[in-house]
Amino acid sequence: MSPIKSMDHRLLREAIADTYNDLEEVLYLTRDCMGKLRTFIGDLRRVKTHIDPLVYQETLIASQQYTDLYFQQETNIIHTMNDLGELAPSETLLVMGEDTVCQSRNFLRSYQERTGALVTSTDWQSPSYAHAMRSQAGRQTNTIYATINDYKRDQSWDTYYWEHAFLKEYIDAIIKFPIRPLATSSGMSAFTTIVNYLTMEHASTRPVCIGSSIYYENKLLLQSLFGDRIVQVDESDTDHIISVIKTHNPCFIFFDSMTNAPGLPVPDMTAIIRFLVGYVKQDTFLVVDNTCLSAMFQPLPLFYGRLTKLRLIVFESLLKYHQFGMDRVPGGVIWATGGDTGKLFDYRDHLGTILPDALVQSLPTPNRKLLTARLARYERNASLIASRLEEWIDTHVNHPYTKIVYPGLPNHSMHKENKSLPYHGCYFIVEFKKKKQTVATYKRFISFVLQTAKRQRVDIVAGTSFGLNSTRIYLTALRSRPTIPFVRIAVGTEHRIAIEKVLAVLISSLSHFK
């Protein structure tokens, strides 16, 4: 890190505050894993007579060793937090905080899954609910009930407890008991579970309305399934969406609450839901992929006090925001309200799309406060970089770029409708001029950015996905026909000084790439 000038003291203080918040996050994740292990040790001792003595002894020792390692991490994190909170801001202090955050995250990425595997190591996928001599239910002995949770492809205590924590933390509703979140093995398995439920329980000849920019794999599945019954709508035109719904009376409606496609159209879900709640006269299912907005979009308050035929089904990938940057566990979640949507539980059962117990134990326990803080960091970083890059494009000539596409910028097609949103996503698009919109150009640009970052010693990576800790650049939708490929930059959770360095790399790349 270059010396920090006196004029940068404000940035230094902000960077240290960011790093302190990062330490709070890794401290929570560390304690979460440690808590799971301590609970497991208690369970292990309770069922000792049902476990092979050698397995019991080795598992107990391993659990205690892991707990000690987490305790060492906790001690180091707390020590660093105390220093950041008490000592005068300095570059040395910031570097110390960065090192602790980095080391803790690397440790967690390695040990979270090991912890999940260890906690479930004595379990059975078909646990016994009764026994003559020795139980075959491991740590869950005496908690298994015949035909209810004695087959973990159907349901398990691990998923049950995680789902209820998700409901408590991430779903805003006055009455929550009718809502049952369902953890699935991936975001795509969540979607296929929903589609099977809809087509098998609510077969209809009515049209199916989809946003033209929904996730391409979901779109391909729907097109293969419903064919010419599909009516596509532009998410940027709310009046047209409402007109199409009035004209075609669709049985199923599919939208992404925030899209990940060229132009990044963002449907005005508040206006659409308010219209649907009062308008539909037959059972109508609205399916919302909430991966990109997560807990920042809460649709249920729009239903309060209304009798309606609208049935809401929401799903999202757990691989993005819900792992706090660890990127270890494939997973998805579904929740729904209205009509017979409770049958989604049966369809997850029949399709075998449940999230396995070891992976559930590898997931962080839901925490709304930390997730909201993390999303706020993405919002700040994405807004800062997108606005600065757009300003550069507007004030320079003879470059290959048209604009920066980000839902939080005034130039976005839905800025008026969505400017009040608390969250506008963590990624933006570098849009090139027509003649430069080629895969070869995009690949050269990505390579140029990485070379520039390497020279300036800034941590930027090329890779898919978003919601991670380091900024990523990616040629999105390269093999996603008919979606047109585009260059997407997904910011990380870099602290205030680090994100300025990322910005400097991108400005330099825009300036010198031809």
C-alpha positions in Angstrom: 0.0 0.0 0.0 1.4 3.4 -0.9 1.8 6.0 1.8 -1.4 7.7 2.7 -1.3 11.5 2.3 -2.7 13.9 4.8 -5.6 14.7 2.4 -6.5 11.0 2.6 -7.1 10.7 6.3 -10.8 10.7 5.8 -10.5 7.7 3.5 -8.2 6.0 6.0 -10.8 6.4 8.8 -13.5 5.0 6.5 -11.3 2.1 5.5 -10.6 1.2 9.1 -14.3 1.4 9.9 -15.0 -0.9 6.9 -12.4 -3.3 8.1 -13.8 -3.3 11.6 -17.2 -4.2 10.1 -15.5 -7.0 8.1 -14.1 -8.3 11.4 -17.6 -8.3 12.9 -18.7 -10.4 10.0 -15.9 -13.0 10.3 -16.3 -13.0 14.1 -20.0 -14.0 13.7 -19.2 -16.7 11.1 -16.4 -18.1 13.4 -18.7 -18.1 16.5 -21.5 -19.7 14.4 -19.3 -22.6 13.5 -17.9 -22.9 17.0 -21.5 -23.0 18.4 -22.4 -25.8 16.0 -19.4 -27.8 17.2 -20.2 -27.3 20.8 -23.8 -28.4 20.3 -22.5 -31.4 18.4 -20.1 -32.3 21.3 -23.0 -32.2 23.7 -25.1 -34.4 21.4 -22.3 -36.8 20.9 -21.9 -37.3 24.6 -25.6 -37.8 25.0 -25.7 -40.7 22.5 -22.3 -42.1 23.4 -23.7 -45.6 24.0 -25.0 -45.8 20.4 -21.7 -45.0 18.7 -18.7 -47.3 18.1 -16.2 -46.4 20.9 -13.3 -45.8 18.5 -15.5 -43.6 16.2 -16.8 -41.8 19.3 -13.3 -41.1 20.7 -11.9 -39.9 17.3 -14.9 -37.8 16.5 -14.9 -36.2 20.0 -11.2 -35.4 19.7 -11.6 -33.9 16.2 -14.5 -31.8 17.3 -12.5 -30.4 20.3 -9.5 -29.7 18.0 -11.7 -27.8 15.6 -13.3 -25.9 18.4 -9.9 -24.9 19.7 -8.9 -23.7 16.2 -12.1 -21.6 16.0 -11.4 -20.2 19.5 -7.9 -19.1 18.3 -9.5 -17.4 15.4 -12.0 -15.7 17.7 -9.3 -14.5 20.0 -7.2 -13.1 17.1 -10.3 -11.3 15.6 -11.3 -9.7 18.9 -7.7 -8.6 19.6 -7.6 -6.9 16.2 -11.0 -5.3 16.6 -9.8 -3.8 19.9 -6.8 -2.3 18.3 -8.8 -0.9 15.4 -11.3 0.6 17.9 -8.7 2.1 20.3 -5.5 3.0 18.4 -5.0 6.1 16.3 -5.8 5.4 12.6 -2.6 4.5 10.6 -1.6 2.6 7.5 0.0 -0.1 9.7 -3.2 -0.5 11.7 -5.2 -0.9 8.5 -2.8 -3.5 7.1 -3.0 -5.5 10.3 -6.8 -5.4 10.1 -6.8 -6.5 6.4 -4.5 -9.4 7.2 -6.7 -10.6 10.0 -9.8 -10.4 7.8 -8.0 -12.2 4.9 -6.6 -14.9 7.1 -10.0 -15.5 8.9 -11.9 -15.7 5.6 -9.3 -18.2 4.2 -9.7 -20.3 7.4 -13.5 -20.2 7.2 -13.6 -21.2 3.6 -11.6 -24.3 4.4 -13.2 -25.2 7.7 -16.9 -24.5 7.2 -17.4 -27.5 5.1 -15.2 -29.6 7.3 -17.4 -28.6 10.2 -20.6 -29.5 8.4 -19.1 -32.9 7.5 -18.0 -33.5 11.1 -21.3 -32.5 12.7 -23.2 -34.9 10.5 -20.5 -37.7 10.5 -22.4 -40.0 12.9 -25.8 -39.5 11.2 -27.6 -41.7 8.8 -29.6 -40.6 5.7 -32.2 -43.2 6.7 -32.1 -42.8 10.5 -33.8 -45.3 12.8 -36.7 -44.1 14.9 -36.6 -47.0 17.3 -34.1 -49.7 18.2 -33.7 -52.9 20.1 -30.0 -52.6 21.0 -28.2 -49.7 19.3 -29.6 -46.7 17.5 -28.8 -45.9 13.9 -29.6 -42.2 14.1 -26.3 -40.9 15.4 -26.5 -37.5 17.2 -30.2 -37.4 16.4 -31.1 -40.5 18.4 -34.5 -40.1 20.1 -35.5 -37.2 17.8 -36.6 -39.2 14.7 -40.2 -40.0 14.1 -41.6 -42.7 11.8 -42.7 -41.6 8.3 -42.0 -37.9 9.3 -38.3 -37.3 9.3 -36.8 -40.8 9.0 -35.7 -40.3 5.4 -33.6 -37.2 4.9 -34.3 -36.9 1.2 -37.8 -35.8 2.5 -36.8 -33.6 5.4 -34.3 -33.3 8.2 -33.9 -31.4 11.4 -30.9 -29.6 10.0 -32.9 -28.1 7.1 -35.9 -27.5 9.3 -34.0 -25.4 11.8 -32.1 -23.5 9.1 -35.4 -22.8 7.2 -37.0 -21.4 10.4 -34.0 -19.1 11.0 -34.3 -17.9 7.3 -38.0 -17.1 7.9 -37.2 -15.2 11.1 -34.4 -13.2 9.7 -35.1 -12.6 6.0 -38.9 -12.6 5.4 -41.0 -9.6 6.5 -44.6 -10.6 7.3 -47.1 -9.8 10.0 -48.1 -13.5 10.2 -45.4 -15.9 9.4 -46.8 -19.3 10.4 -48.3 -20.1 6.9 -44.9 -19.5 5.3 -42.5 -22.4 5.1 -39.1 -21.8 3.5 -37.7 -24.8 1.7 -33.9 -25.2 1.3 -33.0 -26.9 -2.0 -29.8 -28.2 -3.5 -29.3 -25.2 -5.8 -31.1 -22.2 -7.2 -31.9 -24.2 -10.3 -33.3 -27.1 -8.3 -35.5 -24.5 -6.5 -36.8 -23.4 -9.9 -37.4 -26.9 -11.2 -39.3 -27.8 -8.0 -41.5 -24.7 -8.6 -42.1 -25.5 -12.2 -43.0 -29.1 -11.5 -45.5 -28.0 -8.8 -47.1 -25.5 -11.2 -47.5 -27.8 -14.1 -48.6 -30.9 -12.2 -51.0 -29.2 -9.7 -52.3 -26.3 -11.9 -52.2 -27.5 -15.5 -53.9 -24.8 -17.6 -54.3 -23.7 -21.2 -53.9 -20.0 -20.3 -50.8 -18.2 -21.5 -47.6 -17.9 -19.5 -46.1 -14.5 -19.1 -42.3 -14.1 -18.6 -39.9 -11.2 -18.4 -37.7 -11.2 -21.5 -34.6 -10.8 -19.3 -35.1 -13.5 -16.7 -32.2 -15.9 -16.1 -31.4 -17.6 -19.4 -31.5 -21.2 -18.0 -34.9 -20.6 -16.5 -36.1 -19.0 -19.7 -34.9 -21.9 -21.8 -36.7 -24.4 -19.6 -40.0 -22.4 -19.7 -39.8 -22.1 -23.5 -39.2 -25.8 -23.9 -42.1 -26.5 -21.6 -44.8 -24.0 -22.6 -43.8 -23.3 -26.2 -46.1 -20.8 -28.0 -48.1 -20.2 -24.9 -45.4 -17.9 -23.6 -45.8 -14.2 -23.9 -42.6 -12.2 -23.2 -42.7 -8.7 -21.8 -40.1 -6.0 -21.5 -39.3 -5.5 -17.8 -38.7 -1.8 -18.4 -42.2 -1.0 -19.6 -44.6 -1.4 -16.6 -47.7 -0.1 -18.5 -47.1 -2.7 -21.3 -46.7 -5.5 -18.7 -50.0 -4.6 -17.1 -51.7 -4.3 -20.6 -50.4 -7.8 -21.5 -51.7 -9.3 -18.3 -55.1 -7.7 -18.9 -55.2 -9.0 -22.5 -53.8 -12.5 -22.0 -54.9 -13.4 -18.4 -51.8 -15.6 -17.8 -51.9 -18.4 -15.3 -48.2 -18.1 -14.4 -46.0 -15.0 -14.4 -42.2 -15.1 -14.0 -40.0 -12.2 -13.2 -36.5 -11.6 -11.8 -36.7 -8.9 -9.1 -33.4 -7.6 -10.6 -32.2 -9.0 -13.9 -28.7 -10.1 -15.0 -28.9 -9.5 -18.7 -27.9 -6.8 -21.2 -29.4 -3.5 -20.2 -30.0 -4.8 -16.6 -33.8 -4.0 -16.8 -35.4 -3.9 -13.4 -39.1 -4.5 -13.3 -41.2 -2.3 -11.0 -42.3 -5.2 -8.9 -44.1 -3.0 -6.4 -46.4 -1.6 -9.1 -46.8 -5.0 -10.7 -47.7 -6.8 -7.5 -50.1 -4.0 -6.4 -51.9 -4.3 -9.7 -52.1 -8.1 -9.6 -53.3 -8.3 -6.0 -56.4 -6.2 -6.9 -56.9 -7.4 -10.5 -56.7 -11.2 -10.9 -60.0 -13.0 -10.5 -58.6 -16.6 -11.1 -55.7 -18.4 -9.3 -52.6 -16.7 -10.8 -49.1 -17.6 -9.7 -46.4 -14.9 -9.6 -42.9 -16.5 -9.4 -40.1 -14.1 -8.5 -36.4 -15.0 -8.7 -35.1 -12.8 -5.9 -31.4 -13.8 -6.1 -30.1 -10.4 -7.1 -32.0 -8.3 -4.5 -32.4 -10.9 -1.7 -33.7 -9.6 1.6 -33.7 -6.0 0.2 -36.9 -6.8 -1.7 -39.8 -7.7 0.6 -43.1 -8.3 -1.4 -45.4 -9.5 1.4 -46.3 -6.1 2.8 -47.9 -5.4 -0.6 -50.5 -8.2 0.3 -51.4 -6.9 3.7 -55.2 -6.7 4.3 -56.0 -7.9 0.8 -58.1 -10.9 -0.3 -56.6 -12.0 -3.6 -56.3 -14.8 -6.0 -52.6 -14.0 -6.5 -50.3 -16.7 -5.3 -46.7 -15.6 -4.6 -43.7 -17.9 -5.0 -40.2 -16.5 -4.3 -36.9 -18.3 -4.7 -33.2 -17.4 -4.8 -29.8 -18.9 -5.0 -28.0 -19.3 -1.7 -24.6 -19.2 -3.5 -24.5 -15.5 -3.8 -25.2 -13.3 -0.8 -26.1 -15.8 1.9 -22.6 -17.3 2.4 -21.0 -13.9 3.1 -18.5 -14.4 0.3 -17.4 -17.9 1.2 -18.8 -19.5 -2.1 -18.7 -23.0 -0.8 -22.2 -24.5 -0.8 -24.5 -24.9 -3.7 -28.0 -24.2 -2.5 -31.3 -22.5 -3.1 -34.4 -21.6 -1.1 -38.1 -21.3 -1.9 -40.9 -19.6 0.1 -44.5 -19.0 -0.9 -47.9 -17.9 0.2 -51.5 -18.3 -0.9 -53.6 -21.1 -2.2 -52.1 -24.6 -2.0 -48.5 -23.4 -2.3 -47.8 -25.5 0.8 -47.6 -28.5 -1.6 -44.2 -27.2 -2.7 -42.9 -29.1 0.3 -44.3 -32.4 -1.2 -42.7 -31.6 -4.6 -39.3 -31.0 -3.0 -39.8 -34.4 -1.4 -40.9 -36.2 -4.5 -38.2 -34.6 -6.7 -35.4 -35.1 -4.2 -34.3 -31.5 -4.4 -33.7 -30.9 -0.7 -30.3 -29.4 0.5 -28.3 -32.3 2.1 -27.8 -32.1 5.9 -24.0 -31.7 5.7 -24.3 -28.8 3.4 -27.0 -27.1 5.6 -24.5 -27.4 8.5 -21.9 -25.7 6.3 -24.1 -22.7 5.7 -24.0 -19.7 8.0 -27.0 -19.3 10.3 -29.1 -16.5 8.8 -28.3 -13.0 10.1 -30.3 -10.0 8.8 -28.1 -7.3 10.4 -24.9 -8.6 8.8 -26.5 -9.4 5.4 -28.0 -5.9 5.2 -24.6 -4.4 6.1 -22.9 -6.5 3.5 -25.4 -5.4 0.8 -24.9 -1.8 1.8 -21.2 -2.2 1.2 -21.9 -3.6 -2.3 -24.3 -0.7 -3.0 -21.7 1.9 -2.0 -18.9 0.3 -4.0 -20.9 -0.4 -7.1 -22.5 3.1 -7.1 -19.1 4.8 -6.6 -17.3 2.9 -9.4 -20.2 2.9 -11.8 -20.8 6.7 -11.4 -17.1 7.5 -11.8 -16.7 5.3 -14.9 -19.8 6.8 -16.4 -18.4 10.3 -15.7 -15.2 9.4 -17.4 -17.1 8.1 -20.5 -19.2 11.3 -20.7 -16.1 13.6 -20.5 -13.8 11.8 -23.0 -13.9 11.1 -26.7 -12.5 8.6 -29.1 -13.1 5.5 -26.9 -15.0 2.3 -27.6 -17.6 2.6 -24.9 -21.2 3.7 -25.0 -22.0 3.9 -21.3 -22.0 2.1 -17.9 -25.3 0.3 -17.2 -26.2 0.2 -13.5 -29.7 0.4 -12.1 -28.5 3.1 -9.6 -27.4 5.6 -12.3 -29.6 8.3 -13.7 -29.1 7.0 -17.2 -30.8 3.7 -16.5 -34.0 3.0 -18.3 -35.9 2.4 -15.0 -34.1 5.0 -12.8 -37.3 7.0 -12.1 -39.2 3.9 -10.9 -36.3 2.4 -8.9 -34.3 5.3 -7.6 -35.9 4.8 -4.2 -34.9 1.2 -3.9 -32.6 0.5 -1.0 -30.4 -1.7 -3.1 -29.4 -1.5 -6.8 -27.2 -4.6 -7.1 -23.5 -5.2 -6.9 -22.7 -5.4 -10.6 -22.8 -3.2 -13.7 -22.1 -3.6 -17.4 -19.5 -1.9 -19.5 -21.4 -1.3 -22.7 -19.4 -1.0 -25.9 -20.2 0.8 -29.1 -21.9 -1.2 -31.8 -18.8 -2.0 -33.9 -16.9 -3.1 -30.8 -19.6 -5.5 -29.5 -17.7 -8.7 -30.3 -16.6 -11.6 -28.1 -13.0 -11.0 -29.2 -13.1 -7.4 -28.0 -14.6 -8.4 -24.7 -12.0 -11.0 -24.1 -9.2 -8.6 -24.9 -10.7 -6.0 -22.5 -11.0 -8.4 -19.7 -7.4 -9.5 -20.2 -6.3 -5.8 -20.3 -8.0 -5.1 -17.0 -6.3 -8.0 -15.3 -2.9 -7.0 -16.7 -3.5 -3.5 -15.5 -4.5 -4.8 -12.0 -1.5 -7.0 -11.8 0.9 -4.1 -12.6 -0.8 -1.9 -10.0 -1.0 -4.9 -7.5 -4.8 -4.8 -7.1 -6.8 -7.9 -6.4 -9.3 -8.3 -9.3 -10.2 -11.7 -10.7 -11.9 -13.0 -13.8 -14.8 -15.3 -12.8 -18.5 -15.8 -12.8 -21.0 -15.2 -10.0 -21.3 -12.2 -7.7 -21.7 -11.4 -4.0 -18.0 -12.2 -3.3 -15.3 -10.3 -1.4 -13.1 -9.3 -4.4 -14.2 -7.5 -7.5 -14.8 -9.8 -10.5 -14.9 -9.2 -14.2 -16.6 -11.7 -16.5 -17.8 -12.2 -20.0 -21.3 -13.1 -19.2 -23.7 -15.2 -21.3 -21.0 -16.3 -23.7 -22.8 -19.7 -24.2 -26.3 -18.5 -23.3 -28.0 -18.1 -26.6 -30.1 -16.2 -27.5 -28.8 -13.8 -24.8 -26.1 -11.5 -26.2 -22.8 -11.7 -24.3 -21.7 -8.7 -22.3 -19.0 -7.6 -19.9 -20.1 -7.5 -16.3 -18.1 -6.2 -13.4 -19.3 -7.4 -9.9 -17.8 -5.4 -7.1 -16.5 -6.9 -3.9 -16.7 -5.7 -0.4 -13.4 -3.9 -0.6 -12.8 -1.2 2.1 -12.9 2.5 1.1 -9.2 2.8 0.1 -9.1 -0.6 -1.7 -12.2 0.3 -3.8 -10.4 3.5 -4.9 -7.6 1.3 -6.1 -10.0 -0.9 -8.0 -11.5 2.3 -9.5 -8.0 3.5 -10.6 -7.4 0.2 -12.4 -10.7 0.4 -14.3 -10.2 4.1 -15.2 -6.7 3.3 -16.5 -8.1 0.3 -18.4 -10.9 2.5 -20.0 -8.3 5.1 -20.9 -5.7 2.9 -22.6 -7.7 0.0 -24.1 -8.3 0.4 -27.8 
